[in-house]
Amino acid sequence: MRLDIEEILQALGEKIIGKQHQLKLALTCLLSNGHLLIEDLPGMGKTTLSHALSQVFGLQYSRIQFTSDLLPSDMLGVNIFHTGEADTDKQFTFRHGPIFSQVVLADELNRASPKTQSALLEAMEERQVSIDGTTHSLPSPFFVIATQNPSSQSGTYPLPESQLDRFFMRISLGYPEWDAEKAMLKQSNASTALSQILDERSLTALQKSVDDVHASDALINYILMLVNESRSNSAYPNPLSPRASRALLQGAKAWAFISNKAFATPDDVQAVFTAITAHRLTSSSQHQGTGFDNSTYARESAGETLSKKLLESIDPLAA
């Protein structure tokens, strides 16, 4: 499994050059059976990353382009009535929407209306959708990668805190370094699809192996001290929920597994902490107020600042 993970990271690195930390975070999110939010300017490689992840695991992939006029039925599916059918049980048939894929790219999620955004909640949390009183199970594995435009751009609707909390992790690719962008420009096979390395059964086995990574009571106490500090300190406007604490534990175990360790340590918690908590610690109004501009990558966002402040406030040795 270790060799497979190294091969996957190497293959992803051929598509997204110079972003090894972000690629490792994205793989951590997938192995943790979570959902990934990528917030960045257009053209940074968000779509390329989502497509590459589906290719290396051989997963069914679909892309949903979110726009202001997108309806929930356009994404989830709709019941079709057949007028010439005499059998009443067959008069209605369900036509599956693009959400019924193993990897779903929700492109520019915050351009859709709040009603359409909320249609994703059941799918992300319960891995099912309900249409006209009937529940339809989604494929397994099921992985949502949502991209979000900067909130300062026109035609965007800020994601509510309840939806942000359902994303296991948020990352930002950012501008590439000089050498990385030069290597990208010299690529002759940039549009070539990646070869499949593992299949969905292997991915499921990897996810189960992550669950087997040992987490000591001291590590769990460290996570609890972090989340309780966010709840007791007024400096954090949105305290971390139990869903966030579970994500921290699972993310630390996945990061340890990718790093070829049989047990998780505080270093693993710290490696994933900002990506898991930054989007949870700030409110939608704060996200909307910070915005993105050309100097965004030269300064920390409000969420990252709070996340790092929270991390520095707790000594892991105290656990």
N, C-alpha and C positions, 0 to 999 in steps of 0.2 A: 504493500500500500504506500509506503514511503516513496518508492521509486515512481509510482504512478502520480503521486501528488507533485513531485519535482517535475515530472514531464508535463503535467497540466500547467503548472506555473510558468514553465519555460515556453510552452506553446502560447499561452496568454500574453506573455511578455513580447512575443514576436508581433502581436497585433497592437498592443498598447505599450509602447516603448518608454522605459524610464519611470514606470509607475508600479514598481514591485510591491511597495507597501499597500497601495490601494488594491492591487490585484489579490494580495493575500487576505485583505479584509473582505473582499467580495467572495472569495472562496470560503472563508470562515463563516460568512452569512449563509451560504448555500449548504454547507455541511451542518450548520446549526438548525436547518429546516426553517429559516426565517425569510423575511422579505427585505429587499434592498431599495433604498431611496438614493438616487444620485442627483445632486443639486449642482448645476454648473451652467456656464454660458454655452450657447449653441456651438457645435463643431468641436467639442473637446474629446469625443470618443465614447460618449455614453451608450449610443446604439451599438457601436462596434463591440464594446465590452459585453453587452447582453447577448449579442449574437454569438460571440466567441464562446461564452460559457455554455450555451446550448449545444454548440458543435462538438466541443471536446467530450461532452457526456452523451452525445447522440440523442438529445431530448427534443421532443416536439416543440416547435417555437411558433409564436404568433405575436404580431405587433398591433397594438391598438393606438391609433392616433387620436388623442383627446383634443377636441375642439369645443367651442362654446355651444354648438348645436348638437353635440353627441348626446343621444338618449341612452338610458340604462339598457333598454332592449337591444340597442345596437351592439352592446358589449356582452350582455349575458345570453341573449337568445330570445326567441319568441315562439308562441304556439300558432301554428298555421291551420286554418279551417279549410277542410275539403268539402265543397258543396255537393259533389256528386257521390259521396260515400254514404252508403245506406247503413253500414255498421256504425252505431253511435260511438263505440269504443275507438274507432279509427277516424272519426271526423276531425279530431285535432291531433296533430303531430308536432313535436317540439323540434325546432331547428336550433341547433347549438350555435352560440355566439363564439367569438374568438377567445373568450375567457377560458374555454375548454381546451387548454394546452398545458404542457408541463412547464414551459418557461413562457411567461407573458410579459412583454414589454409594454408598459403603460406610458407611452411617450407624451411628454408635456402634460402631465397629470393635472397641474394646477391651471390649465387653460379651460378645463371643463367646468360646468356649473356644479355647485355644491350637491345637487340631487344626484348627478352622475358620479361624482366622487364618492358619495356615500354608498353607491351600489357595489363598490369594491369591498366594503367592510366585512360582510358575511363571507365572501369568498376568501379573503385573507385570513380571517380568524378561524372559521369553521370548515374551510375547504369544501364548500358547497354553495349552491345558489338556489333560491326559491322563486319559482315562476308560477303564478296563478294557483298558489296553494300546494304545488308539487315541488319536492326537494330533489335536486339533481346533484350527485356527487361529482367533484372535480377530479381530474387525473392525479395520480401520485407517481413521482413527486410533483409538487406544485410550487412554483417559485415565481413571485412577482418582482420584477425590476421596474420601478417607476422613476421617470426622470422629471425634474421640476425646473422650470425656467426661473431666473431671478425675479423676485417679486416686484422689482422696480420697473420691469417691462410691462407694456400695456397689454390688457386682455388677460390678466392672470387673477385667479381667486386663491387667497391663502388657504392652505390646508388646515382644517381644525385640529386642535390638540389630540382629539380622540383618534383621528386617522394617523397623525404623525406617530402616536404611541404604538400603532400596529406595525410600523416598520421596525424591524429588528435593528437596522443599522442605516446610517446615512453617511455617504462619502462624497468627496468632491475630487475630481481628477486634476483640475487646474491646468495651467499652461505648462507645456513640457520644457525641460531644460534645453539649452542650445544644442548640445551634442545629440540629445534624444530626438529633437525635432529635425535635425540634419539627417540622422539615420532614417527617420520616417520618410523624409522627402526623397531619399535615395532608394527606398524600397521599390522593387519591381513587381512584387507579388502581393501588394497591399489588399487587393480585392479577392485573393484566393481563399477559399473556405478552409478552415482548420480541419485536420483529420480527427476522427473520433478516437479517443484514447480509452474511455471506459463507457459502460452502458448504464442504464437506469438501475439495474440490479446491483451493480457495483457501487453506484452512488448511495443507494439505500444501505448497503453494507457499511460504507464509510460513515454515514450518519449514525448508524447504530454503534459503530466503534467509538465515535465521539462521546456517546452516552456512557461508555465504559471507562472513560478517562476519570481517574480518581480526583475527587475534590475533598480536602480535609475540612474538619469543623473550623479550624483556624481561618481557612480561606473563605468559607461561608460567612464567618463572623466579620471578616474584613469587608465583604460586599454589603452586609447588613449595616455596618458602621457608616459606609459611604452613603447608602440610600437614606438612612435615618438622619444623617447630617443635613441632607437636602430638605427633609421634612421639618426639621426643628429650627432651621436657620432661615430667617426672613429674606436673606440675600438671594434666595432661589425662588423665583416667582411660580415655577411649576415643579413641585416636588416629584421625585421619581416614584413610579408606581410599582406594585409587586411584579407586573409584567416586565418592567425594566430590570428588576433584581434577578429575575429568572433569565433574562437575556444576557446579563453580565456573567452569570455562572455558566450558561451554555456557550457563550462566546469565548470565555476564557478556556473552557475545555476544548473547544474546536481549535483555538489558536495553539494550545499546547499539543494537540494531536498533529496539526500540520507541522509543528516544530519538532516532531518525533519524540515527544515526551509522554510518559505513562500517567503523569499527574499534573494538575494545574497549580500554578504558583501566583503570588501577587503580581509578578512581572507580566503574566498573561492577562490578568485583569486590567492592568495599566495599559497594555498594548491595544486593547479594544475599547477602553473606557470612553474616550472622546467620541468615537464613531457611534457608540450605542447610546450615549446620554446627551450629546450636544443638542440634538433636535428635540429632545424631550424637556429640557430645562428652561426653554424660552417659550413664550406665548406667541400666538399667530401675529399679534400686533407688533411684537418685537421683530419677528421674521420680516414682516412687511416693512418695518421702519429701517432695517439695516440695509437691505437692497444689495445690489452688486454693481460695481463699476470697475474700471481698469485697475484700480489699486486694491481691489478686494483681496487678492492673494498676497498682498504685502502686509495685511493686518488681519487679526483674528476676528472671527465673527463673535457676536454676543454669546451664542451658545457654546462655542469652543472655549471662550474665556471663562465662563461659569464652570464648564466641565473640568478644565485644568485647575481652577481654583478649588473646586470640591475635591479633586484627587490629591492635591497638595495638603489639604487640611487634615487628612487622616493618615497616620503612620501605620503601615501594615504590621509592624512589630507589636503594636498595641493590641492586635487581635490574637 
